């Protein structure tokens, strides 16, 4: 279970009318994604609105997903401001048979002291208490207020070896992503498929993307063309994929992906996020679905 690569969707979390996670619908979506271009699923991350969900509901959803889907196909978001909460969620994943977790830095107190953040991760790894743990750092400074420095990552990797397995970079800064590829034995994922081919060329391993909920097949086509050639075909496919990503992110991202998932499935339950997000207005949702799906939109 040490090495992951390719196309991973940062999955949505579906909610019932009471605002509780709908585990059955989440499993169905996960299966569809794995059958339609995804190598794995990043669950309970930003796109999954994890920080709007109670600890108990996050634990419940982790258990249900791990039972219904292959644990090897899951990368579970276990980040939290409180260290004990992050340890609890990480242990929940491990107990469910999922060794891979994606962890935000503690994201409330700003500016964060890098040494304090290092202490947080040292204590998280110690508290998880498992040599099988594979921890992926989640670099998203726009939301967390903390950007992982490359030298900081090297120090954490030197301390904990294989446990510190890689990083998802959602900074939007390609130079930032490229820098992390210099860390030995460290898997770097772009947080957007717009940089999929670029990061692969630099030694990265793939993407973990919110919009892969919609574009997974196109992401996989780029990944396979990069692996198998020809190079000009990979570039052509990447251009088309980037245009799709830009069209979606022209709207509030999570509401837009929800609207498109509702259009694809015909299931309106997907449209509704938790506060502070709001559903994409119907007119905008219809126009976006028509632009991407055409006559295939529900």
Rosetta blueprint (number, residue, H / E / L):
1 X L
2 X L
3 X L
4 X L
5 X L
6 X E
7 X E
8 X E
9 X E
10 X E
11 X L
12 X L
13 X L
14 X L
15 X E
16 X L
17 X L
18 X L
19 X L
20 X L
21 X E
22 X L
23 X H
24 X H
25 X H
26 X H
27 X H
28 X H
29 X H
30 X H
31 X H
32 X H
33 X H
34 X H
35 X H
36 X L
37 X L
38 X L
39 X L
40 X E
41 X E
42 X E
43 X E
44 X L
45 X L
46 X L
47 X L
48 X L
49 X L
50 X H
51 X H
52 X H
53 X L
54 X L
55 X H
56 X H
57 X H
58 X H
59 X H
60 X H
61 X H
62 X H
63 X H
64 X H
65 X H
66 X H
67 X H
68 X H
69 X L
70 X L
71 X H
72 X H
73 X H
74 X E
75 X E
76 X E
77 X E
78 X L
79 X L
80 X L
81 X L
82 X L
83 X H
84 X H
85 X H
86 X H
87 X H
88 X H
89 X H
90 X H
91 X H
92 X H
93 X H
94 X H
95 X H
96 X L
97 X L
98 X L
99 X L
100 X E
101 X E
102 X E
103 X E
104 X E
105 X L
106 X L
107 X L
108 X L
109 X L
110 X L
111 X L
112 X L
113 X L
114 X H
115 X H
116 X H
117 X H
118 X H
119 X H
120 X H
121 X H
122 X H
123 X H
124 X H
125 X H
126 X H
127 X H
128 X H
129 X L
130 X L
131 X L
132 X L
133 X L
134 X E
135 X E
136 X E
137 X E
138 X E
139 X E
140 X L
141 X H
142 X H
143 X H
144 X H
145 X L
146 X L
147 X L
148 X L
149 X L
150 X H
151 X H
152 X H
153 X H
154 X H
155 X H
156 X H
157 X H
158 X H
159 X H
160 X H
161 X H
162 X H
163 X H
164 X E
165 X E
166 X E
167 X E
168 X E
169 X E
170 X L
171 X L
172 X L
173 X L
174 X H
175 X H
176 X H
177 X H
178 X H
179 X H
180 X H
181 X L
182 X L
183 X L
184 X L
185 X L
186 X L
187 X E
188 X E
189 X E
190 X E
191 X L
192 X L
193 X H
194 X H
195 X H
196 X H
197 X H
198 X H
199 X H
200 X H
201 X H
202 X L
203 X L
204 X L
205 X L
206 X E
207 X E
208 X E
209 X E
210 X L
211 X L
212 X H
213 X H
214 X H
215 X H
216 X H
217 X H
218 X H
219 X H
220 X H
221 X H
222 X H
223 X H
224 X H
225 X H
226 X H
227 X H
228 X H
229 X L
230 X L
231 X H
232 X H
233 X H
234 X H
235 X H
236 X H
237 X H
238 X H
239 X H
240 X H
241 X H
242 X H
243 X H
244 X H
245 X H
246 X H
247 X H
248 X H
249 X H
250 X L
251 X L
252 X L
253 X H
254 X H
255 X H
256 X H
257 X H
258 X H
259 X H
260 X H
261 X H
262 X H
263 X H
264 X H
265 X H
266 X L
267 X L
268 X H
269 X H
270 X H
271 X H
272 X L
273 X L
274 X L
275 X L
276 X L
277 X L
278 X L
279 X L
280 X L
281 X L
282 X H
283 X H
284 X H
285 X H
286 X H
287 X H
288 X H
289 X H
290 X H
291 X H
292 X H
293 X H
294 X H
295 X H
296 X H
297 X L
298 X L
